[in-house]
Every structure is written in structure tokens, then in C-alpha cells.
């Protein structure tokens, strides 16, 4: 989760905007949206509800499952949605 007190890792800076990354290696989409110009038509909620995005997420999950070394690994979630989060 991305919360101020979690001190997310900053590994990218795009257009002067720091892009936070969580402990699972996921990038904060709100930061990416702001770095790309922050246009309303590109808001994260529009992206996440897109059918092609949903297909991509499922494909990433399946690929990760096929490539995992152990059946004991926790399910990989490429997207963690926090509505109204920090």
C-alpha cells in the first residue's frame, strides 16, 4: 500500500515528479498520471476500467503464475486499487 508513513521507494522521476514504488515493485499510477500531464481524459479510474487493461492485468497474473518457482507463493496482484488513498 502507498501511505505517507510507509515511505515508498522512489525509483523514477519523470518531468520533475517522483514516482513512488511499493514493496511489490508496483508504481503509483496517480504519480504517473500527474507526470504525464494530469489530463482528465487519462485519469487512472478510466484506465483501470478499460477492458483492454483488465485483459492485460489477467495476462500478467497468468504469466507470473506460470513463471513462479513454487506453488506456495502468494498470489501476485499486479494492481492494488486504493480508492481515496494517500
C-alpha angles and dihedrals in degrees: 000000000000112000128148093244093051089070096220117216115257110212101153137047115190122180088347093305119120112230111212122217125199128222090269091057096252119142122230104253093203089060090048090049092051092047090053092056102277097250114176092231089062098048116145094243090060090049096048092050093051113112092225090054091051090051091050092051091051090048091052091050092050092046092050091049092050092049098045116112097217139036087220094070117115115252111274115234111194090189127043111186118206112181111208092000127152 
